[in-house]
Amino acid sequence: MKAVVSFIGFFTLLFFFATVYGQEKESDRLKKQQKQLEQKIDLTKNLLENTIKSKESVNEKITLIERKIEYRRALLDNLGLQLSKLEKDIENISLSINELELELTKHKEQYKQMVIQAYKMRNSNASLVFVLSSESFNQANKRMEYLDQLAKYRADQIRKIQRTMAELNAEKANLLSKRTEKDQVAKLKATEQNNYVRDREKQKESIIDIQGKEAELKKELAAQQKQSDDIRNAINAAINKEILEARKKEKEKTPTETKEIALNNQGFEANKGRLPWPVKSGEVTKGFGKQPHPVHSNVFTYNSGIDITTVRGATVRAVYSGEVTSVIVIPGAGKAIIIAHGDYRTIYSNLQETYVQTGDKVDVKAEIGALLINGSGNSDAHFEIRQITPDGKINNINPTFWLYQ
């Protein structure tokens, strides 16, 4: 029966530690997420400080404010979860303290009874008489064992009292720490709530600022769309040139040349959703495909890739290892780099300068160029992914699903 009790006790203890460990892991995850959200908010705040000064970047400004609001909302949810967990932790620690106090009281009472018993047998003669008054040698031996066990049990009770008191003090310190942390998180949440409300007001002000300027806006967007089309056409022309040159080389091969096969896409395709961003930090301010205007419901633009607003003059890096197949100049839109990965191409444009040339082999995250500075004082990285089909068609692919989120 004792073995069964010990067995159950062991697994109860194991479950307790597993639960505590899981809670700690959840706490660490929430704190890590909080730090990431705070970093994103800081980035959008810094980008906005430049954008606000420019009247040419109203769309970018609204997009960044929306992203900032989104991050603040996520941060408020995160802090709410942390508060709930801290409240649960405080409740569990309080229960643990109550149990330890009851256990300590029990140990002290047991020790008290042993002290009374020891007082009755306070001299060696009493113990000796207790042993010598035995009716047999066997009984005398058992009485000696009893006295020895009594001494050991008394020492064990002292250790239990000391251990329980140490656990109790540790839990009280833990409780104080959790309450302090809860107060700090609650204050931070209140601050972030005020920041959230303030950002919403800024968003309304920005929307009011551009209402009634639809004709002017359409003209501006038409110019931007033309530039975007010019970039897309220049990139398609460069890729088509690559395809023609590759086919020409294939036809010119002599019978003595060794056979070759096109690179497979296993490496690139296998990393869909895992590719690093083409810039170290930034916010997507224009998504892929047909993009509605943030204010005017009947105004749209088309984007063949994504635009990432980042810090002034940031460098661009390769999202995967490959070979540079083209470095082109696009009038009014800087330079662009095309990197081949089997039948796939990644395109990096809006560059002020490039660090690579055609034929260079590049590794993942290798810096390949520096971005132009836009009218708001930030920089925008335009990033695309294309796939060349077996029949030579060039398909645009949404890069959002390929980059690590």
N, C-alpha and C positions, 0 to 999 in steps of 0.2 A: 504493500500500500504506500509506504514511504517513497519507494522508487517511482511509483506512478505520480505522486504529488510533485516530486523533484523534477520529473520529466515535463509535467504541465507547467511548472514554475519556470523551467528553462525556456520553453517556447513563449511563454508570456513575456519574459524579459527580452527575448530576441525580438518579438513583435514590437515591444516598446521602443527599443533602440532603432529598429528599422523605421518606425513612424517618425521618431525624432530626426533621424538622418534624412528622411524624405522631406520633412518640413524645412530643414536647414537648406537642402538643395533648392527647394522652391523659393526660399527667401533669397538665396544667392542669385537665382535666375531673375527674380523680380528686380533686384538691385542692379544687375547687369543691364537689364532692359531699360531701367530708369536712366542709367548713365548714357546709354545709346540714344535715347530720346532727347535727353538734355543736350547732347552733342549736336543732334540734328536741328534742334531749336536754335542753338547758338549759331550754326552755319546759316540757316535761313535768315536769322536776325542780321548777321554780318552782310549777307547778300542784299538784304532789303535796305540797309543803311546806304548802300551805293545806289540802288535802284530808285529810292524815294527822291533823290536829288535830280533825277532825269525825267523829263516829260515825254521822252520817246519810248519809255519802257513800261507803259501802264499795264499792258497784258502780263508782262513778266512780274510786275509788282503784285497784281491780283493773284497770280498763280502761286507766288512765294508766300503770300499771306494765307492763302487757302492751305498750303502745305504746312505752314507753321501752326495754323489752327488745328489741323488734323493731328499733328504731333502733340500739341498741348492736350487735346482730348484724350489721346492714347496715354499721355503721362498722368492725367487725372485718374483714368481708369487704373493705371498701374499703382498709383499712390493709394487709391481706394482699396485695392487688393492687399497692399502691404499693411494698411491700417487694420483690415479685417483679420489678417494673419497675426498681427501683433496683439490684437484683442484676444484672439484664441490662445495665443501663447501665454498671455498674462493670466487668462482663466486657468489654463493647465498648470502653470507654475504655482498659482494660488492654491489649487487643489493638492498639488504635490507638497507644498509647505504645510498644509493642514494635516496630510497623512504623516509627514515626518514629525510634526509636533506630537501627534497621537502616539507614534512609534517611540518617540523619545520619552514621553510620559510613561509608557508601558515598561520600557527598559529601566527607567529610574525606579519605578515601583518594584520591579523584580529585584533590582540591586538593593533596594531598601530592605526587602524581606531577607535577603542573604546577609546583609549587615547585621540585622537583628539576630539571625541564627548564629553568625560568627561571634556576636557579643556574648551569647549564652555559652559559647565554647571558647571564651577569650583567652584561656591559658592552656598550656600544653598538657597540664594534668587532666583537664576535662576531656580532652581528646584521647589521652592515654587511658583514662577510666572507661571511656566509651568503647575503646578497642578491647581492653582487658576484661570487661564485663560480658564478653561474648560467651555463648554457651558452647561453642566449638571453634576449632581452628579455622574451619571454612567460613564461619560467620565473622570471625575476627578479620580474616583476609578481605572479605567483602566490605566490612566497615572501614578498613584502611583505604580500599579502592574508592569508597564513597567519599571519604574525607579529601582524597586527592582530586576526585572529580569536582567536588564542591569548590575547591580552591581554583581549579582551572575554569570552572563555569563563572566564578566571580570575576576572574581576570578577563574572561571573554565578554562579560556584560559591560565591563569598563570600556573595552575596545568598541563595543557596539554603540555605547553612549557617545563616545568620542567621534566615531565615524558618522553617526546620525547627526550630531551637532555640526560637524564639518559640512555634510550635505545640506543641512538646513541653512547654514550661513551662505553657502554657495548659491542656493536657490533664491534666497532673499536678495543677494547681490544681483543675480540674474533678473529677478523681478524688477528691481530698481532700474537696471539697464534697459529693459524692455519698455518700461513706462517712460523713461527719458527719450528713447528712440521713437516711441509713439507720439509724444509731444512734438518732436522735431518734424516727423512726417506730416502730422496734422497741420503744423504751421506752414510747411512747404506746400501742402495741398491748397490751403487758403490763399497763399500767394499766387500759385498757378491758376487758381480759379479767377482771381482778379486779372491776371495777365490774359487769360482766355477771353474774358469779357472785353478787355481793351483791344485785343486783336480783332474781335468781331466788329467793334466800332470802326476800326481802321479800314476793314474790308468794306463796310457800308459807305464810308467816305470816298474810297477809291471808286466804287461803283457809281456813286452820284457824280463824281468828277468826269466820267466819260459818257454818261447818259446824254443823249441829244447830239452826239458827235458821230453818228453812225455813218454818214456819207464820207466824212473825213477818214474814219476808221477803215472803211472798205477800200478806199484809195491806198491807204498805207499797207493794208494786208495784201492787196493786189501786187504791189511792188515786192513785198516779202515773198509772195507765192511765186512770182516770176524768177526771183533769185533762187528759190528752192528748186524750181523746175530746171533752171540752168545748171545747178549743181547735179541734179539727177541725170540730166542728159549727158553732161561731161563725164560722169562716172560710168554710165552705160556705154558711152563711146570708148572709154578706156578699156573696159572689160571686153567689149566686142573685139577690140584690136588684139587683146591677149588671146582670145579664142581663135581668131583668124591666123595669128602667128603660130599658135600651137598646131593648128591643122596643116599649115604650110610646112612646118618642120616634120610633121608625121609623113607627109607625102614625099618629102625630099630624102627620107631615110634610104640607105643602100641595103641590099640584101644581107651584107656582111655585118651590119650593125646589130648589136645585142637587142633583144626584145625588151620593151618597157611596158609597164602598166600604170594607169593613172593612180595617183595616191588615193587610198580609200578614206572615208570620212569618219572612221571609227572614233578617232581621238576627239575630233571637234564635236561630233554629234553626241558622243557619250557624255560630254560636259555641258549639255544644255541645262540651263538653270544654275550652273556653277561657275560661269565665266566671271572674272573680275571686271569691275567697271573700267571704262577707258580713262577715267580721271580718279584721283585718290579720294576726292570728296565732291559732292555736288547734289543738286536737286533737279529731277526731270521737270522742266517747265513747258515742254511740248511733247506730247506722246506720238505714237505711230498712227498713221492712217488719217482718216477724216477727223479733224479736231474742231469741236464747237468753240465759239468765243465764250469766255467766262461770263460775259454780261449780255451781249446781243444774241438772241436765240437763232436768228436767221443768218448769221455770219459764220462761215466755215473756212478752214484751210486744210490742205492735204500735206502730210509729212511722210516722206519715204523712209525715215528713220526716227530717231529720238533726239531731242536737244536737251543737254544737261548744262544748267547754269552752275558755274563754279567760280572760284576766286580769280582775281585779275591775273592774266598771263600764265595760267596753270599749264603744266605739261600734260601731254596725252601719252598713254601707254598702250601697248598691244594687249589685247584680251586673250590671245592664244599664240603659241609659237607658229611661225610660218615664214613665207618668203614675200618680200616686197615686190609686187609686180608692176606698180605704177606710182609715180609721184607727179601730180598734175597741178597746174595753176588755173584757177577759176576766176575770171575777171569780176572784181567786186566782192568776192567771197573768199579770198586768200588761197591757200593751197590744200590739197587733199592727198591722202596716202591710202593705197589699196594693198591689202595683205592677203595672200592666198593660203587657204587651208583645205587642200583637196579640191572638191568642187564648190567650196564655200569661199566667199570673200568678205572681209570686214573692211569697212571704209571709215576713215577718220578725216573730217573736213573742218573748215573754218580755222585753218592753221596760219599763223604768222610766219613760222619757220619750221623746217623739217630737219631731223637729225639722221635720216636714212636716205638711201637712194635705191633705184631699181636693181633687183638682184640680191639685195642684202637679206641675210637670214636673221630673223629676230626671235627672241625668247618671250615667253609670256611675261607681262608687266615691264617689258623693256620700254624706256622712254623713246618716243619716235618723233616728237615735235612739240612746239609751244603754240598756244592759242592766241588768236586776235583778241583785242579788248573791245567790248561793245560800247554802245552809247551810254550805258548806265555805269560804266566803270568796272563791270564784271567781265567774265568770259563765258562763251557758250560753245560747248563741244557738240558737234553734230556727228552722230554715230549711226552707221547702217550695217546690215548684214544682207548679203545677196547669195543666192544659190544658182549655180549654172546647171541646167537640166541636161540629160544626154543629147537632146535635140538642139542644144545651143540657146535655149531661152534663159532669160535672166529674171529670176523671181525675187521680189522684195520680201523679206522676213521681218516680223516684229522682234526687234532686239530685246524688248522688255522680258520676254519669256526665256531668254538665253543668259541674261546677267543674273548674278546671285543677288537675291533680295534679302 
